[in-house]
Amino acid sequence: MQEHYRFAGFMGRRVHLGICGSIAAFKMLDFMRILLDADCMVSATLTDAASQFVTPLSFEALGASPVYGSMFDPKSADSFGHLEPGEIADVMLVAPATASTMARLAHGLADDMLSCQALAFNGPVIVAPAMNPRMWNASATQRNWALLKELGFITIEPQSGLVACGETGTGRFADLIELLPAVFKALSPQDLAGKKVMVTLGPTREPWDAVRFWSNPSSGTMGACVAVAAWLRGADVTVVHGPVSLDFHSGIKQVPVQTAQEMFDAATGLWPEMDMACCTAAVADYRPVPHGAGKFKKEGNDNGINVQFENNPDILKTLGKQKADHQRLIGFAAETSSCRDEAERKLVAKNLDLIACNRIDQAGSGFGVSTNRIFVLDAHGRKEQWPHLKKTEVAWRLWDHLLLA
Ligand code: CTP
């Protein structure tokens, strides 16, 4: 799982996993580890069919507690195990969900441990199916799926492609990158619900000839953390990103661009419909005046070359100028010295509500690492030097800070 989905701090929150009989069941072991890394507590129920694919012992050994089995198995927790998750867990995830478990949930049957627990669960229940495409497309399954949506279950669509039985079609278990945000969202405050948020991230790439470009080492991780944190807290999020190797789950809208001018056009076009924007992109301030069409040849150019640059537009400054009263704008500053002075200068010059300044010349901060050292300053003059933090934590705190400001 990429860094921008590795949120932590869900201390004391419990996720109950309901695992059914599918070849994809083994993936839930990996998934459980990610939840434990995020400080969640995890309990699990394996249906009888699930236990044919993975063992309760594997879940126990990796940290799930309790692990429930059959309803009338004397070894299976206590006699009220069928009610317990509803009392102690914050969210329930039924995954991979088989056609028969989907049918049980859709019709309120309570004839095994998992279906009883789901029926007695008042919190959010997420369902992520996995099955053969013909079983998925069967009218009964489709009707049950529609019913689950109508009943308020959080549903994660199966994917299309090659399935374990060798057939191709819809029915593949969703990637963990679709499951994890759904679980984290159910555990997060929805204090950005109803807000439209835009995040710029990554580097821009300014071409000089057909094969060469001017850019920088930004991976886009900081911005991706900001975007995912906003989504987890209920926002409708669009990312405008330069060339990056980041995966986003389907809930986040993406506008891929290459150059600063393209990022400028996309961001200024979207800004009027946004409530908030956070510009984390490492935009190239200058672009080389292009050499011309085709590849520049070194033949006859043995004494070095001169490349001329022209200015790119400042995206954040433009958004700041166009900012309406209800809009909030966050900027970043990448510095090698004078973090505080530069933060103060850029906050005013770009008409920001909040600026986060990071040192890009210190170990564990800036480009290409999973942590950051941040100094924040807001338009009310509130200043804070934050400790060395994971970028996911920095992102979370930025939204906290903005909502307080
Ligand atoms: N930014 C932008 N468009 C640019 C340059 C910067 O949107 N053409 C944004 C960045 O995304 C960041 C903020 O402006 O949020 C500050 O970027 P930074 O590179 O720190 O500063 P600059 O304004 O470019 O100034 P300098 O390079 O002189 O420090």
Residues whose N, C-alpha, C, O or C-beta is under 5 A from the ligand:
A	BS01	CTP	C279 T280 A281 A282 V283 A284 D285 N312 P313 D314 I315 L316 G331 F332 A333 A334
